Amino acid sequence: MVTRSRAQAPKLAEQLSRLGAVVVELPVISIEAPPDHGQGLDRAAHRLASGAYQWVACTSSNAVARLMAVLGGRAVPETVRWAAVGPGTADALSAAGLVPDLVPAVALAEALVGEFPPAGGPESVDGGPGTVLFPRAEEIRVDLAAGLRAKGWLVDEVVAYRTVSVAPGPTAVAAATRADAVAFTSSSTVRNTVELMGVERLPPVVVTIGPVTSGEARAAGVEVTGEADPHTIDGLVQALVVALGGNHPVGGGREQPGGQQ
């Protein structure tokens, strides 16, 4: 059972299908434009291309994708440094041709703040504190901007996207209740799936992409079977393989209505 947004599910679903799994897609979220329809992000992208920022701090692959789309191929000064909250976000930057300068050892916003350099170093402008661009989701778990400001940085927070709930149809929900495992890729997928199905109707095997998602699941009363390491889609697939029977291809599972193989 894959709970990612419809636009993001194919990569995970295809990898699982190649291993022999029957995949049920239950998209419980959708990634949408921010309330200002991207005007703030557009202005920030212009400032980024003009060299106004010393760092860009990214806490999700969605933020990277939205920022790259708005940049539209415009070059960013080589002096700009890039921070990614974890390997999945770092992979998104790499796919855009950008080399992450900072990826914390633990994929948490708190760890990113902890490992972020204090202001006033080589990145500063004319001895000033320097500015960090923080393209973020509408709702965030940790106030990363406050942590960076405490280190002396000026932070330009811009809402790059918002996550909205989606209600799948009854046929998809019924198929999901017969799945052997569920893959959670974010806290919002956990919350919306539990609200939709209840804890008692979740599949017996629950695998998450990382510690934040695991924490959300446990807070909702869900027992977490496994967690991706590294915290990427590839790591999530491997964690599912192990949880469903060890280091061999995922078993066939139960065939769902419509024969989604």
N, C-alpha and C positions, 0 to 999 in steps of 0.2 A: 504494500500500500504506500503510494507516494503522494505526499501532501503539498508539494511545492505549487507555486502558481503555474497556470497552464503554459505560460511562455517559458518558464524555466525547467519544467519537469522533463522534457525529452532527453537531456543528457543523462540524468540519473536512470530514467526508465530504459533507455537504450542499453546502457551498461548492464543493468540487471537482466534484461531480456537476452542479451548475448550469453549470459551465464546460465540460462535455462529457466529463469524465474517467470512466473505469470505476474504481470504488473497491472495493478488496479490504480488508476489515477483518481485521486480525490482532492482536487485543487480547492483548498479552503481559504486561500488568500489571493490577492491580485496586487501587483505593484503598479501604482498609478502616479500621475504627475502631482506635484505639490499644490497646495491651495492657491498659490500665486501663478500657477500654470508655467512655472519655470523661469519667471522674469528675474528673480533674485539670482538663480544659478547662471543665467545668461550673463548678467552683469559681472558675477564673480569669474566666469570663464574669460571674459574680456580682460579683467584685471590680472588674471593668472597669465594670460598670453603676453601682457605688457610688462610682466616682471614685478608685480606688486607684492607677491607672496614669497616667503623664504621656504615654507614647508606647506605640504598638503597632507592632511591626516584623514585617512579613509578607514571606516569601520565596517564596510560591507562591500561586496562585489556589486550590489545594486547602485551604491553611490559612485563607484568607479564608472560603471556603464553609463549612468546619467551624465556624469561630468564629461566623459569622452564624447558622448553624443552631442552635447552642447558646444564643446570645443570645435567639433566639425573638422578635425584635421589641422587646426592652427597649431603652430609650433609653440612649445613651452620652453622658456629659457633653461639652459642646462644647469644653471645655478639652483633651480628649484629642487628641493629634496622631498621624497615621498615616504610616508609612513603608512603601514598596513597593519590592521589589528591582528591578522593571522594569515596562515598560508593560503586560504581560499581567496582572500582579498589581494594578497601578494600575487597570486596567479593571475587575477584579473588585471592588475597593473602590468604584469609581464606580457600578457596577451596584447596589451595596448602599446607595447614597445617601451615601457617604462621600467626602470630598475628600482625596486624598493630599497630605500636606504635604511629603513628601520622596520623590523618585524619582531615583536616581543617573543620571548621564549614560551609564554603562555598566551593563548588567544583570548585575551580579555582587555576591555578598554582600560581597566585599572592598571594592567601591566604595561599597556602602551604609554599611559601617562607616566608611570614609574620609570620607564626606560627612555623617555623623551629628554633630550638635552635641555638644560636651562637656557633661557634667553641671554643674549649678550655675547655669544660666541662668534665664530667666523661667519655665521649666517646673518648676523645683525646688520642693519643698515645705518651707516654713519654713527656707529656706536649705540644705536637705539635697540629696542627689544626685538624688532622683527615681527612679522605677521604670519599667522598660520591660517590657511583656508581649511575649514571643516565642513565638507558637504555631507549632510546627514539625513537620516530618516526623520519624519515628522515627530515620531515618538521614539525616545531613546531610554535605555536602562540606566546609563551612567552619564553624568554631566562631564563629559570629556573636556569641554571648553573651559569649565571652571578649574579643572586640574592643570590645564596648560597655562591658564592665566596666573595660577598660583606660582608657576615657574617663570613668570615674567613675560610671557608672550602676549601679544595682541592677537585675538582670535576672531576671525570673520566666520560666523556660523551661518550656513545657508541650508535651508530645507531642500533637498534634492529630489525626494520622492516620499510617498506615503504608502503604507500597507493597509489595504481594506479587506474586510471579511467577504468571503464568497460562500454561498450556500449551494453545495452540489445537490443534484437531483436525487430522489429516493432510490433509483436503480443503482447509482454509483455508491450510495451509502450502504445499501444492502450487500453489494459485492464486497465492499471494504470490511464488513463485519465477518466475512468468511476468510479473510487473509490470514496468513501465518505470521506476518511481521509488518511493522510500520516503520518508515524512515522519516524522522523529523529533522528538518533543516533550519529551523529557527524557532524562537520562542512563540512567535505569532502562530505558526502552524500547530504548535502544541495547544495553545489556548483555544484556538478555533475548532480544532478537532475534538478536544474534550467537551467543549460546549455543544458541538454537533452530535457526538455519539455517546458521551459519557465515558467514564473510565472503564466501567464494566464491559463495554462492548468493543474496546480496543483489542487488537490482535495480541496474542500472548508474548510475542517478541517485540521489544521496543528498542530501537537504536537511534541515537542522536548524533548530530554533527559536531558537537562540542560542549564544553562545560556550562555555558549559559543556557543552552537548550536543555541540557540534562537537569539543571537546577529548576527550570520552569516546569519540567515534567514531574519531578519529585515533589515540588510545591503543590502540584495538582493531584497528588496521590498516585502517580503513575510509577511503577517500578521500571527502572531503566536496565535493560539487558546488556547493552553495549554502547560504547562511545567511539566515534571515529578518531583515529590517530594515524596520520595528521588530520586536522580538522578541515577536510576538503571532501568533495564528492567522491574522489577515488578512495579516500580513507573511509568514507561512509559505506561504500560498496563492500570493501574488505571486511569491515566490522559486521555487516549483514551476513556475509559468507560465513564468518566464524560463528556468529550467533545461531545460524541455521544449520550448523552441522560440521564445522571445521574448515580446514584449508583445502576444500575441493569445491567444484562448481555448485552454485545454489541449486537445490532440488526443485522439482517441477511445481510443488505446491498444489493447490486445488484450482481446477479450471473454473473461471468465472463466466457468468453469462456473456454470450457474444464471442467467446473464445479468444479473449485478449491475450495472446501468447507473446 
